[in-house]
Amino acid sequence: MKKRFLGIVAIVYSCIILYVWIFDILKNFLAPSMQIYIKLSLIPMFLISLVMLFNNKVNYKFKISDLVLILPLVLLILAGDGRLTSSFASNRTTNFNTENRIKNENDNVVVSNENEDNLQELNIEGVSEEHDFSSPYFNIVDANYNELSNYITFSPKADKYKGKTIKVRGFALTKASFITDDYFLIGKYAISCCAADAGFTGFVVKHNDNKILNDKWYEIEGILEKGKDKDGYDIMYIEVINLKEIDSKDEEQYVYPCYSYDDGTCEAISVYDLEY
């Protein structure tokens, strides 16, 4: 029985790898570019389990310290399906790419509210008659989410898109260190390797409705406007026109670098011809 301990551990891990692969749970832990290594490990893991279970010539002496092999299994059980909550995002908003933020010391830290009247009469379900969102200028999908969120929000050259329509889906983060109370963030988790390096990426949204709930998922249609954050840095934000709550079960929680999608050409980004 002692000899078969490693075999049992190996077969359990083989079954776990197969399970998260078949039911597409692996994406909650690893970026697409890293998943192939876990999938390939299934073959040697399964072969090792067979050798340890059925080959009587294998010599193995069980030690108490070998119980550490089941620690990853315990952690996996505790992690559940691997989906992160907004409480994790609250500690990772510093992952926003703020290197290119520009601050004008002579400007007052005031955000434009020229569309304030529009916010008071929010169209929750329908489409605004003044703006056609059937084909928004920026249609934020997973393949362009990571790059466009950072560019639109913080790039000094993004202000030329002021007044453009935008449509985006994600979960709400109602508190962040650099935004005031009448703003919130909408976004997803961006990862390049695995869930351990996940960081929040998204858009600043101006919306006076206090019914916006932390960690709830929304679809937002609006207009890009230019303003400033708490520290006086230029920032682009979404002036809400239409907003509706959506089911998180229908949404991907993670987004990846654009080259992880399609054929790796980042076509979803190149169509915008962004200036850096």
N, C-alpha and C positions, 0 to 999 in steps of 0.2 A: 504493500500500500504506500509505503514511503517513496518507493521508486516512481510510483504512478502520480505523485503529487504534481510534478512539473507537467506531466501529460494532461492532467485534468485542467490545470491553469491554462495551458496552451490551447486546449480545445474550447475552453470558455471564451478566451480572447478571440479565437477564430470565429466563433458564433457571433460575438459582439460586432466584429468588423463586418461580417456578412449582413448582420441586421441593419446597422447604420447605413450601409451601402444600398441595400435593397429598398429601404424605406426613406432614402434621401435625407437622413438625419445628419450625415457627415458634414453637410454644408453649414451646420450650426457650430461646428468646431474648427473647420479648416477652409482656407481659400481653395478655389478650384485647382490652382496650380500645385497645391500641396497634397491634394486628395489621392493622386495617383500612387504616391509612396505608401500610403496606408493600404490601399487596395492591393498593391503588389506584395505587401507583407503577409497577406492572407495565405498564400501558397506555402512559404516556408514555415509559417506558424502551424498550419494544419499538418504538414509533414512531421514536424517536431513532435506534435501531440501523438501521432500514430506510432512513432518510434518509441517514445517514452512509455506508452501504454502497452504495446504488444511485443517489443523486442526485449527478450529476457537477458540478452547479453550486455545491455546497458547497465553500468554500475553507477549508482547515485545514492548518496547518503543524505537523508533529510536533516536539515538544521532548522532550529526555531527562527533564525534570522531570515530563512527563505520565505517566511510569511509576508515579508515586504512585497513580494510579487503580487499579492492580492490588493495592495494599497491603491494602484490605479483603478482597479475594479470598484473599490469603495467610493473613490472620488467621482467616478463616472456615474454611479448610482445617485450620489448626492447632487450631481450637476443636472440630472433629469435630461430634458431634450436639448439643453445647452442654450436656450434662448435667454438673452439678457434683458434686464428691466431698465427703466429710465433712471433708477437710483444709481446704476453703474454709469450711465451717461453723465449724470450730474458731476461726477468726479473726473470725467474725461473731456469736458468741453474745451479744455486747454489744448486739445488736439486740433482745434480749428487752426488753419494756417493763417496766422496773423502777421507773418513776416512783412507783407507788403502793405500793411495798413498805414495810411498817411494821416498825420495830425497837423491841423492848422491851429497854432496857438492863439490866433486872433479871432477865431470863430467861437461863437457861443455854443455850448453843448445843447443844441436844440434840434429836434427832428421835425422835418416837414410834416404838417398835418393839414395840408390843403385839401385832402380828400376826406376830412373828418366826418362830413355829413354822410358820405357813403357808408361809413362804418355803422352809423346809427340805424340804418335800414338795411341790414345784412340779408342778402338773398341766400337762404340756407340750402335749398335744394335745386333751384332753377339756375339758368344761365342769365347773366346780366344782359339787358337789351343793348347797352352801350358798347359792350366788348364781346367779340366772338371768340369763345374759348374752344370751339370745335377743332381749331388748329392753332394753338397758342405758339407764340414765337419760341419760347423755351418750354419744351415738353420734357420734363425731367423723368427719365426712366433709369432702371438700374445700371445700364451700360454707360450712362453719362453722369450719374448721380455724384460720384466722388469728385470728379474734376470740376463740374459745373458749380457745385455747391461752394467750393473754395474760391473759384474764380469770380462768380457773381457777387458773393458776399464781401470779399476783401480786396480783389484786384483793383489797383488805381485806375485801370483802363475800362473797368466795367460800367462806369457811370454813363457811357455812351448808350447803354441799353435802358436808361431811365425812360419809363413809360411803356416798355414792352410787356406783353402779356406773358404769364408764366403759369404752369400747372405742375403741382408736385404732390406726392403722397408720402406719408411718414408718421412717426409718432411724435407727440408733443412733449416738449421739455419746457416747463413754465418758469423755471428759475435758472438763471445763469449769471455769472459774476459781472458780465459786461453789458447787460441789457436792463432796461427799466421795467417797471411793473406792467406797462401797457404793451409789452412785447412778449413774445414767446418764440421758441425755436421749434422747427419741424425738421425731422431728419431720420437717418438710419445709422447703423454702425458700419464703419468702413474698416476692412481688414485687408492686410496684404499677405499674411501668413496664416495666422490662426486666431481663435477667439481671444487669446491672451494679449494680442496687440490691438484689440478692437478700440476704436476711438469714435466718438460721435462726429458726424458730419451732416450739415444741413443748412437751413436758411433761417434768417431772422424774419419774423412775421409781426406786423402791427395789427392789433385787434383788441378792441376794448370790451369784448364780451367776456365776462368773468366765468362763463360756463365752460371754457376750455379747460380740460382736465389733463393733468400730468399722466403720461404713459398711454393715453388714448390715441388711436390712429385716426388721421383725418386726410381728406383730399382737399387741397386748397387751390383756388384759382384767383389770380390777382394781378396787380400791376407793380412793376419794379419801381421803387422810389429811392432817392438818395438821402441819407441822414447821417447821424453820428451816434456812437455808442456812449457809454457812461464816461469814458476817458477822453472823449473828444475826437476819436478816430473816425474817418470816413467809413461808411458802411452802407451797403445796399440792402434794402429790406423789401418784403412783399406787403403791399397794401391790399388787404383782403377784399375781394368782390363776392366770391362764392365760397362756401365752406360746408362740408358735410362729414360726419363721422363714418368711418369704414371699418370693416372686420379685419382685425390683425391676422386672422388665420389665412386670409387670402393674399397676404403680402410677404415678400421676402424681407427678412430682418437685416441681413447683411448686404452691403454692396462692396465691390472690389475694384481695383484699378481697371481702366477701360480695356486694357489689353487682355484681360481675363475673359472677355466676352467675344462671341463670334469668331472671326479669324485673326483677332489680335491687331487689327488695323486702326482701332479706335475711331471707326467711321461715325459713331454717334457723337463724337466730339468734333471731328474735322468738318462736319457740315456747317458749323457755326463760324469757322474761320476766326477764332479768338486771337486777339493781340496780347502778347505777353511783354 
